[in-house]
Amino acid sequence: MAEQDKNTSENRPRLPSGQDSGPNRGRLLIWIVAGTLAALWAWSSIYGPQGGSQISYSEFRSQLQAGNVERVTVEGDKLTGALASPAQRATQQGDSTRYSNFTTYVPSFGDEQLMNRLEANGVEVVTQPESQFPWGLLLIGLLPVLLIFGIGYLFLRRMQSQGQGLFSVRKSKAKMYDREEEDTTFDDVAGNEGAKIELQEIIKFLKEPERFERLGGKVPKGVLLVGPPGTGKTLMARAVAGEAGVPFFSVSGSDFMEMFVGVGAARVRDMFEQAKEDAPSIIFIDELDSIGRQRGAGLGGGHDEREQTLNQMLAELDGFEKNEGVIVMAATNRPDILDPALTRPGRFDRQVTVNLPMAKARKAILKIHATNKPISDEIDLERLARNTPGFSGADLENLLNEAALLAGREGRDEIVTADIEEARDKVLMGLKREGLALTDEERKLLAYHEAGHAIVAAALQHADPVHKVTIVPRGKAMGVTQQMPEEDKYLYRREYMLDRLAVVMGGRAAEDLIFDTATSGAENDLKQVRKMARKMVLDWGMSDAFENIALGGQNGQVFLGEELSKSREYSEETAREVDVAVRQILDDAFQRAMDTITEHHDQLDALADELIKHEEVSGERVLALLKGEIAPSELVPDEQPAEEQDAPADTAETIENGQDDETAAHAPADASVASTDEEHTESENGQRELDSAKRSDDS
């Protein structure tokens, strides 16, 4: 306990010597204001207009005639004094009150006999000059003003102590990290070996500049980390901070933007001035695209705050004045929208790509995140790495974290395979939709739809192996057929793409063969195959009519300032031919799927029956069934009584068409999305690596 208190006290930030904390200064100001107000109140109570009980002039004459007035002070028309003995007077409320001091005023018409009566009764008379200015009333009126100014002063001091004062708004918000504070190194970053080599070269230049200068080499002024979200760009920058041994300034692109024009440019200047004072140093700007968007791409002119900030950034990077000893690092996942002047040689002239990790790198990342977690010996991290294609480093960290939470929820002392599988399904597809009751007919439709995907995937030669088939509703998906590639792919053959289309069409083909109908659950399937078929025709030259030509399509995202629609580079007649070629590919894919499930009709029925009873079937059992290693009659054991087999339809209120309000709102997308973009394209090494294949072909 003492050690913990010691660590806490050591980690607590210390203020510079001779500087009081903000709360202590504020507390002192409150005491000063309170003391001033109390003194003013006391002064006004003594010397204010109410020097005693306010009585009528008639009451004063009565007390004077009775000889009860001891002393009178005359100040113009005002008479104040004291009685020889306390007297009583009636109040407006009907009761009486005693008083010893009094205040009254001489009538405007005067009282010529007053002085004679005072002398006759032996009253001590004191005269004072009449006050020309009501200081008491003035001070009382100033009390609210003084209070408002005191509160305002306290508010401004607190803002200034937090770096938000009026004079600190132009200061840079960059935080400087010392080597003792930042302990992340390249040993904590798995994968991206090429990126680490590039960054280590910069670190060596900062530590040993003469090693490169004697050869005439110059260090790059700007290094741009480019890659998809979650791949570890910011982590790589933290590792540079830990390895460099030089001052490291970290700031986000959004920290430059304020509502006041010119603040962003002022903060850029201040940040570079600080970095030059501590040179050699490193500046890291996260989310550079927030200030580095292409100029002229917005609705405003050239004087808006963002463009002014960008202009100042360009001037500091490679302007008229030399900027030596300061290296600027930045990270973005949108390099396509950056201003060309920002990425030209001399500024961010070196781009380091941080890609999605491959299987070997995923295994290393899993080992790093598993160091502080009790992992069961039955878990094979190498197999888990192969089964998570398309996962970024952040996805893998989230996967193990979800598995740890699930194990803790079940009361286990270590993470087992079941936790990993459940966490993987949760990350890919979302939470289970508890309480969703489907009719027997809907469960049968879902089972045959997913069985159609699985049978076609297991039967075709170039399709990825089936990992699992389930009709458990998760997220927006009512059922999923998961496929896992045996290894990472960089290029895709035409045969693979055709088999891929047939697998996605397997669900619609099963609906047509078994029920002689079509359901809304195939909407995402049809959208996916249309996108892939058009890419095959327009971009990859995989059709008979357009074998060696890429007609191209609109790539990237349109943002304000660019043309909202790009002109087509081919004629209307060619467009009709493209539509015919796409339609031919889709028809052929559907026919291949129909022929495959017709050939394996018995296996389709058996797999659908097991899905209805157990809701989930592993890929190994699907493959064994297709190869004849398991007879269809052996696949579905009668393990439950009849009443328990029918339980899912009776566990909750039956919903019309098997959909609740949320499902009805997304009916086509939610019903049996076994081939959605998320489950079969991005998550199963599809769309992301299809884009990689396209980039490889373009290069």
SULNOR-V14965 format. One record per run of one state. SS is the DSSP state (A for helix, B for strand, O for the rest). FROM is the first residue (numbers start at 0). LEN is the number of residues. If there is no record, write none. Layout:
SS/FROM/LEN, SS/FROM/LEN
This chain:
O/0/1, A/1/10, O/11/10, A/21/26, O/47/5, B/52/2, O/54/2, A/56/9, O/65/3, B/68/7, O/75/2, B/77/13, O/90/5, B/95/10, O/105/8, A/113/7, O/120/3, B/123/4, O/127/7, A/134/27, O/161/13, B/174/3, O/177/8, A/185/3, O/188/4, A/192/15, O/207/1, A/208/5, O/213/8, B/221/5, O/226/6, A/232/12, O/244/2, B/246/6, A/252/4, O/256/6, A/262/15, O/277/3, B/280/6, O/286/2, A/288/4, B/292/1, O/293/11, A/304/14, O/318/7, B/325/7, O/332/2, A/334/3, B/337/1, O/338/1, A/339/4, O/343/6, B/349/4, O/353/5, A/358/11, O/369/5, B/374/1, O/375/5, A/380/6, O/386/6, A/392/17, O/409/5, B/414/1, O/415/1, A/416/13, O/429/2, B/431/1, O/432/7, A/439/20, O/459/5, B/464/6, O/470/3, B/473/1, O/474/2, B/476/1, O/477/2, B/479/5, O/484/9, A/493/22, O/515/4, A/519/19, O/538/33, A/571/28, O/599/1, A/600/14, O/614/1, B/615/3, A/618/8, O/626/5, A/631/4, O/635/6, A/641/4, O/645/1, A/646/4, O/650/5, A/655/3, O/658/2, A/660/5, O/665/1, A/666/4, O/670/6, A/676/6, O/682/4, A/686/12, O/698/1
